[in-house]
Amino acid sequence: MTPLPDKQNSNRLNQGQFQTQKTKKPMTLPWWCIFIAYGFSFIVVAISGIFIWARGVEFGDQKTGKWLTSCVTGFVSSIFFTQPFKVNNKQINKYFLFQIKSFSY
């Protein structure tokens, strides 16, 4: 190796022929996978309901109805209340965290 600069590469650099390295995009699933995930969740809940009903036959209709109501209410509240609250809370925390970092010197 010679300590002198390489003329061939320095000319390319000046002419802009070197390309910057492309960043890799994160691997994500297609948009339609959310429908498969929700469908799978609903199927699991339905199968769980069937097992609760089958096991609850021993305990009577009233207790089985309470169990099923409890499971369905928990599942629906998780989808419509708990999960959106968690997502919004995470976004708000990120906003304030980056806001504080941008003001620190």
C-alpha positions in Angstrom: 0.0 0.0 0.0 1.2 3.4 -0.9 0.6 6.4 1.4 -0.5 8.5 -1.6 -4.2 9.0 -2.2 -5.8 6.7 -4.8 -6.7 9.0 -7.7 -9.2 6.6 -9.2 -11.3 6.4 -6.1 -11.0 10.1 -5.2 -12.3 11.1 -8.7 -15.3 8.8 -8.2 -16.0 10.3 -4.8 -15.9 13.8 -6.3 -18.3 12.8 -9.1 -20.7 11.2 -6.7 -20.5 7.7 -8.1 -20.3 6.1 -4.7 -23.7 5.2 -3.3 -24.5 5.3 0.3 -25.4 2.1 2.0 -29.1 1.5 1.9 -30.7 0.8 5.2 -32.7 -2.4 5.5 -36.4 -2.1 6.0 -37.7 -3.9 9.1 -39.5 -7.1 8.3 -43.2 -6.7 8.9 -46.2 -8.8 8.1 -48.8 -7.9 5.4 -51.7 -5.7 6.4 -54.2 -8.5 6.1 -52.6 -10.6 8.8 -54.5 -8.6 11.4 -57.7 -10.1 10.2 -56.3 -13.6 10.5 -55.1 -12.8 14.1 -58.5 -11.4 15.1 -60.3 -14.3 13.5 -58.0 -16.8 15.3 -58.7 -14.9 18.6 -62.5 -15.1 18.1 -62.2 -18.8 17.3 -60.2 -19.5 20.4 -62.8 -17.6 22.5 -65.6 -19.6 20.9 -63.9 -22.9 21.6 -63.3 -21.8 25.2 -67.0 -20.9 25.5 -67.9 -24.4 24.3 -65.6 -26.0 26.9 -67.0 -23.7 29.6 -70.5 -24.7 28.6 -69.7 -28.4 28.5 -68.0 -28.3 31.9 -70.7 -26.0 33.4 -73.4 -28.6 32.7 -72.4 -30.1 36.0 -73.0 -26.9 37.9 -76.2 -25.7 36.4 -77.3 -23.1 33.8 -77.0 -20.1 36.0 -73.3 -20.6 36.9 -72.5 -21.5 33.3 -74.1 -18.3 32.1 -72.1 -16.3 34.6 -68.9 -17.9 33.5 -69.6 -17.3 29.8 -70.7 -13.7 30.4 -67.5 -13.1 32.4 -65.3 -14.5 29.6 -67.0 -12.6 26.8 -67.1 -9.4 28.8 -63.4 -9.7 29.6 -62.5 -10.4 25.9 -64.6 -7.5 24.5 -63.3 -5.1 27.1 -59.7 -6.1 26.3 -60.3 -5.4 22.6 -62.2 -2.1 22.9 -60.8 -0.6 26.1 -57.6 -2.1 27.5 -55.6 -2.5 24.3 -56.3 0.9 22.8 -55.6 2.5 26.2 -52.2 0.7 26.3 -51.3 1.8 22.7 -52.3 5.4 23.4 -50.4 5.4 26.7 -47.3 4.1 25.0 -47.5 6.8 22.3 -48.0 9.6 24.8 -45.0 8.3 26.8 -42.8 8.2 23.7 -43.9 11.7 22.7 -42.9 13.1 26.1 -39.8 11.0 26.3 -38.5 12.4 23.0 -39.7 15.9 23.9 -37.6 15.8 27.0 -34.6 14.4 25.1 -34.8 17.1 22.4 -34.6 19.8 25.1 -31.7 18.4 27.0 -28.4 19.9 26.0 
